[in-house]
């Protein structure tokens, strides 16, 4: 995976991507570290979309685990299961479409 700075991508755009082999994912990074992935679309777009969504879900889980570990108290399993049951039953307070 190649890494390109956001500044280079903004200023040189297409020419910054010319050195990257076809099909390779690119990591765009800013001053605060990695920011975006540029993922090429090839072949089965639905499979590519699933993989991208899976990667985004994993990133979200990592972020939430970090937040949970920093919390002052661990969440008991009973509370977790109660919340899961509420969401599964549709009683989470969200409107259904």
C-alpha positions in Angstrom: 0.0 0.0 0.0 1.4 3.4 -1.0 1.1 6.4 1.2 0.5 9.9 -0.3 0.2 13.1 1.7 -3.0 15.0 1.5 -1.1 18.1 0.4 0.5 16.3 -2.5 -2.8 14.7 -3.5 -4.5 18.1 -3.4 -1.8 19.9 -5.4 -0.7 17.2 -7.9 -3.9 15.1 -8.0 -3.7 12.7 -11.0 0.1 12.9 -11.3 0.5 11.9 -7.7 -1.4 8.7 -8.5 0.5 7.8 -11.7 3.3 6.1 -9.8 0.8 3.7 -8.1 0.3 0.3 -9.7 -3.3 -0.4 -10.9 -5.4 -2.1 -8.2 -3.3 -0.9 -5.3 -4.9 0.8 -2.3 -3.6 4.2 -1.4 -3.4 5.7 2.1 -3.8 9.5 2.2 -2.2 11.0 5.3 -2.4 14.5 6.8 -0.5 16.2 9.6 -2.4 14.2 12.2 -1.6 10.8 10.5 -3.6 8.5 8.2 -6.9 10.1 7.1 -8.4 8.3 4.0 -8.0 5.2 1.9 -8.4 5.4 -1.8 -9.6 1.9 -2.8 -9.7 1.0 -6.5 -12.9 -0.3 -7.9 -12.3 -3.4 -10.0 -14.3 -6.5 -10.8 -17.2 -7.1 -8.5 -18.2 -3.7 -7.1 -20.6 -5.4 -4.6 -17.7 -7.5 -3.2 -15.5 -4.4 -3.0 -18.3 -2.5 -1.2 -18.6 -5.3 1.3 -14.9 -5.3 2.0 -14.9 -1.5 2.4 -17.8 -1.6 4.8 -16.1 -4.4 6.7 -12.9 -2.3 7.0 -14.9 0.7 8.2 -16.8 -1.4 10.8 -13.5 -2.8 12.1 -12.1 0.8 12.4 -15.2 1.8 14.3 -14.9 -1.2 16.6 -11.3 -0.3 17.3 -12.2 3.3 18.1 -15.1 2.1 20.4 -12.9 -0.4 22.2 -10.4 2.4 22.9 -13.2 4.5 24.4 -14.5 1.6 26.4 -11.1 0.8 27.8 -10.6 4.4 28.9 -14.0 4.4 30.7 -13.8 4.5 34.4 -16.1 1.4 34.9 -16.5 -1.7 32.9 -19.9 -2.4 31.5 -21.4 -5.6 32.9 -22.5 -8.3 30.5 -26.1 -8.0 31.7 -26.2 -4.3 30.6 -24.7 -5.2 27.2 -27.3 -8.0 26.7 -30.2 -5.8 27.7 -29.1 -3.2 25.2 -28.8 -5.8 22.4 -32.2 -7.2 23.2 -33.7 -3.7 23.1 -32.2 -3.1 19.6 -33.3 -6.5 18.4 -36.9 -6.0 19.6 -37.1 -2.6 17.8 -37.6 -0.8 21.1 -34.5 1.3 20.8 -36.4 4.5 20.3 -35.6 4.7 16.6 -38.3 5.2 14.1 -38.8 2.3 11.7 -39.0 3.1 8.0 
